Amino acid sequence: MIIPLRELENHHGNVYETTSAAIRRAFQITVTGDEELDVNQGKVVSTAIRQVLTKKVQFQIED
């Protein structure tokens, strides 16, 4: 499965921050590409969600 449902169900962090990070990461992937896109059948948003939830990418929300 492309979206890590188990990690999504078990996520206890701030949903707003996670969503914001996934949206920003999806934009980055769209602009620069990512090697995981081939594995995830070219699905940018699913790749971004997976990377944020599995902590492959770090994020920080600034005021």
TORVO-529887 format. One record per residue (C-alpha): x, z, y; residue in one letter. Coordinates in pm, 1 decimal. Each point is the difference from the previous one (the first is absolute). Example, Ala and Ser with C-alpha at 12.3 -4.5 7.8 and 13.67 -1.06 7.14 Angstrom:
<nodes>
<<1230.0,780.0,-450.0>,'A'>;
<<137.0,-66.0,344.0>,'S'>;
</nodes>
This chain:
<nodes>
<<0.0,0.0,0.0>,'M'>;
<<133.0,-90.6,341.5>,'I'>;
<<-128.6,298.2,201.2>,'I'>;
<<128.9,329.8,-143.2>,'P'>;
<<-340.1,164.0,-47.2>,'L'>;
<<139.7,313.6,-161.0>,'R'>;
<<227.5,63.8,298.7>,'E'>;
<<-287.0,-78.7,235.8>,'L'>;
<<-228.8,250.2,-174.3>,'E'>;
<<269.3,269.5,-6.0>,'N'>;
<<110.9,-53.2,360.6>,'H'>;
<<-40.7,321.7,199.8>,'H'>;
<<150.0,-115.0,328.7>,'G'>;
<<-171.9,-97.3,321.1>,'N'>;
<<-215.3,-305.9,-71.5>,'V'>;
<<24.9,-126.2,358.2>,'Y'>;
<<381.3,9.7,-6.8>,'E'>;
<<15.8,-167.5,-339.0>,'T'>;
<<-239.1,-275.1,108.9>,'T'>;
<<188.7,-54.6,323.6>,'S'>;
<<330.9,-19.4,-185.8>,'A'>;
<<-141.4,-247.5,-252.7>,'A'>;
<<-136.9,-223.3,278.2>,'I'>;
<<332.3,-1.0,182.4>,'R'>;
<<189.2,-63.8,-324.1>,'R'>;
<<-233.5,-289.9,-84.4>,'A'>;
<<82.4,-155.6,337.0>,'F'>;
<<373.4,43.2,-65.4>,'Q'>;
<<-32.2,-161.6,-342.9>,'I'>;
<<-195.7,-290.6,149.0>,'T'>;
<<271.5,-64.2,257.1>,'V'>;
<<312.2,62.8,-208.1>,'T'>;
<<-116.4,-35.7,-360.6>,'G'>;
<<81.9,230.1,-289.4>,'D'>;
<<135.5,-50.3,-349.5>,'E'>;
<<-296.5,189.2,-149.5>,'E'>;
<<-246.0,-268.4,113.6>,'L'>;
<<79.9,-213.9,-303.2>,'D'>;
<<-73.0,291.3,-233.7>,'V'>;
<<-326.0,77.8,184.6>,'N'>;
<<-122.4,-361.3,-1.2>,'Q'>;
<<58.4,-40.5,374.5>,'G'>;
<<-239.8,279.3,98.1>,'K'>;
<<143.3,143.1,321.6>,'V'>;
<<-237.4,293.4,53.5>,'V'>;
<<23.8,115.0,-361.4>,'S'>;
<<378.5,-14.7,20.4>,'T'>;
<<-2.9,200.9,324.0>,'A'>;
<<-230.7,266.9,-144.6>,'I'>;
<<215.3,31.1,-311.9>,'R'>;
<<319.2,35.1,205.2>,'Q'>;
<<-149.1,268.5,224.5>,'V'>;
<<-157.5,202.7,-281.6>,'L'>;
<<307.0,-15.3,-224.9>,'T'>;
<<218.1,85.0,301.8>,'K'>;
<<212.5,-313.6,-28.8>,'K'>;
<<-27.7,-16.9,378.7>,'V'>;
<<10.5,300.0,229.9>,'Q'>;
<<-228.3,25.2,300.9>,'F'>;
<<-43.3,219.9,302.4>,'Q'>;
<<-298.5,-5.5,233.7>,'I'>;
<<104.4,37.5,361.2>,'E'>;
<<-221.7,113.5,285.4>,'D'>;
</nodes>
